[in-house]
Each structure stands twice: as structure tokens, then as C-alpha cells.
Amino acid sequence: MNFLAIDFGTKNIGLAWAQEGIDVVLPFGIIKNSDKTSDDLQNLIKKEKIDKVIIGLPTGLDGSETVNTARVREFARILEDAIGFKIEFVNEMFSSQMADRSGAEGASRDEKSAMTILRSYLDSFKK
């Protein structure tokens, strides 16, 4: 199974990739957020044979939904319609700060945030 994590931003969308059975999460690039972002991601998901998409869901410190939460949910709904399968969410609270402390050299902050989101998702199955 191939996993793709998305760190949604209004300017850039960070991506991370992992394959089931391999305990390594890798940076997978950045996509500029534009009118064709959904098409770009749909093509990438098809080309790379992605089986599961995980998106970081921003919430308030108290866990409440925010304007950004609604923006990410709408983006996920559009992408789900395009790819034809359900997207999963992971709370992305503090993912940017964790990304800043990450040792993933050569990866952008957006990719590192996506890597943090994907690592959190994969670790949830180890418990």
C-alpha cells in the first residue's frame, strides 16, 4: 500500500510518501496551490498508485474547528470526488513546529510538515 500525506497551505501544498512495510517516510515534493491543484494531485495519485491519502487537519488549541479547518475539509471533499476514494485526516497541531525540528535535510518545511503528518498516521497503528 502506498500512502500520500498532504500538508495543505493556501500557497504551497507539501507532500510526503511512504510504502507499507517500509518504515521510512520520505519527502515527495511541493505543489503550488492553484485552480488546477486537484487535477495535479489526481494525476500524481494515479501515476504513483497511491492507495491512501492523509491530510493534516488544522484545529484550534482546544480542538475546535476553525476557518482553516473548513478550508481543508472543502479541499479534501473536492479531491475525494476527483480520486474516487475516502481521504483520512490527522490532527496536524504543532506539525510545523515539529517539522522545524526535523532532521530531514533537503526537504522543504512544507514537505517536513507532510512527513510529520504521515508519521503520526502510521504510528497510530503501532499502538
C-alpha positions as CSV (number, residue, x, y, z in Angstrom):
1,M,0.0,0.0,0.0
2,N,1.3,3.4,-0.9
3,F,0.5,6.4,1.3
4,L,0.5,10.1,0.4
5,A,0.3,12.8,3.1
6,I,-0.7,16.3,2.3
7,D,0.1,19.4,4.3
8,F,-2.5,21.9,2.8
9,G,-1.5,25.5,2.6
10,T,-3.0,28.4,0.8
11,K,0.2,28.9,-1.2
12,N,2.0,25.6,-1.1
13,I,1.0,22.0,-0.6
14,G,3.6,19.8,1.0
15,L,3.7,16.1,0.1
16,A,5.2,13.0,1.8
17,W,5.2,9.4,0.8
18,A,5.5,6.0,2.4
19,Q,5.0,2.4,1.4
20,E,3.5,-0.2,3.8
21,G,6.2,-2.5,5.2
22,I,8.9,0.1,4.8
23,D,9.3,2.2,8.0
24,V,10.5,5.3,6.1
25,V,8.6,8.4,5.4
26,L,10.0,10.4,2.5
27,P,9.5,14.0,1.3
28,F,7.6,13.9,-2.0
29,G,7.6,17.5,-3.3
30,I,5.6,20.6,-3.2
31,I,2.6,21.7,-5.4
32,K,1.8,25.3,-5.7
33,N,-1.9,25.8,-4.7
34,S,-3.8,26.9,-7.8
35,D,-7.0,26.3,-9.6
36,K,-5.5,23.0,-11.0
37,T,-4.2,21.6,-7.8
38,S,-6.9,18.9,-7.6
39,D,-6.1,17.8,-11.2
40,D,-2.4,17.8,-10.4
41,L,-2.9,15.7,-7.3
42,Q,-5.3,13.3,-9.1
43,N,-2.7,12.7,-11.8
44,L,0.0,12.2,-9.2
45,I,-2.1,9.8,-7.2
46,K,-2.9,7.7,-10.3
47,K,0.7,7.8,-11.6
48,E,2.2,6.7,-8.3
49,K,-0.5,4.2,-7.5
50,I,-1.4,5.8,-4.2
51,D,-3.8,3.8,-2.1
52,K,-4.4,6.1,0.8
53,V,-4.3,9.9,1.1
54,I,-3.9,11.5,4.5
55,I,-4.4,15.2,5.0
56,G,-3.4,17.2,8.1
57,L,-6.4,18.8,9.7
58,P,-5.8,22.1,11.5
59,T,-7.8,22.8,14.6
60,G,-7.8,25.3,17.4
61,L,-5.7,24.6,20.5
62,D,-9.0,23.4,22.2
63,G,-9.7,21.1,19.3
64,S,-12.4,23.3,17.8
65,E,-12.8,23.8,14.1
66,T,-11.5,27.0,12.5
67,V,-11.7,28.8,9.2
68,N,-8.7,26.8,8.1
69,T,-10.4,23.5,9.2
70,A,-13.3,24.3,6.9
71,R,-10.9,25.2,4.0
72,V,-9.1,21.9,4.4
73,R,-12.3,19.9,4.6
74,E,-13.6,21.5,1.4
75,F,-10.3,20.8,-0.4
76,A,-10.5,17.2,0.8
77,R,-14.1,16.9,-0.5
78,I,-13.1,18.1,-3.9
79,L,-10.1,15.8,-4.0
80,E,-12.1,12.8,-2.9
81,D,-14.6,13.4,-5.7
82,A,-11.6,13.5,-8.2
83,I,-9.8,10.4,-6.9
84,G,-12.8,8.3,-6.1
85,F,-11.8,7.1,-2.6
86,K,-12.1,8.4,1.0
87,I,-9.4,10.7,2.4
88,E,-8.4,10.4,6.1
89,F,-7.5,13.2,8.4
90,V,-4.8,13.5,11.1
91,N,-4.7,16.4,13.6
92,E,-1.8,18.5,12.4
93,M,-1.5,20.5,15.6
94,F,2.2,21.5,16.0
95,S,3.3,19.8,12.8
96,S,5.0,22.9,11.6
97,Q,7.0,23.2,14.8
98,M,7.9,19.5,14.7
99,A,8.9,20.0,11.0
100,D,11.2,22.8,12.0
101,R,13.0,20.5,14.4
102,S,13.1,17.6,11.9
103,G,16.4,16.5,10.6
104,A,15.1,15.8,7.1
105,E,17.8,17.6,5.2
106,G,17.0,18.8,1.7
107,A,13.2,18.8,2.4
108,S,11.2,22.0,2.5
109,R,9.2,22.9,5.6
110,D,6.0,22.0,3.7
111,E,7.4,18.5,2.9
112,K,8.6,18.1,6.5
113,S,5.1,19.0,7.8
114,A,3.6,16.4,5.5
115,M,6.2,13.9,6.7
116,T,5.2,14.6,10.3
117,I,1.5,14.1,9.4
118,L,2.2,10.8,7.7
119,R,4.5,9.6,10.5
120,S,1.7,10.4,13.0
121,Y,-0.8,8.5,10.9
122,L,1.4,5.4,10.6
123,D,2.4,5.5,14.2
124,S,-1.3,5.4,15.2
125,F,-1.4,1.8,14.0
126,K,1.5,0.7,16.2
127,K,-0.3,1.4,19.4
